């Protein structure tokens, strides 16, 4: 549920206005070609 709320909020912002990091401090970046990106299981 929190992921959906966060996603809904971030859709209202420009990409350059925020950064997302994981629990261990890794920064997530947008893939070069989002359509061919493996989104996991």
Helices and strands as residue ranges (DSSP letters): H 2-10, G 15-17, G 34-36
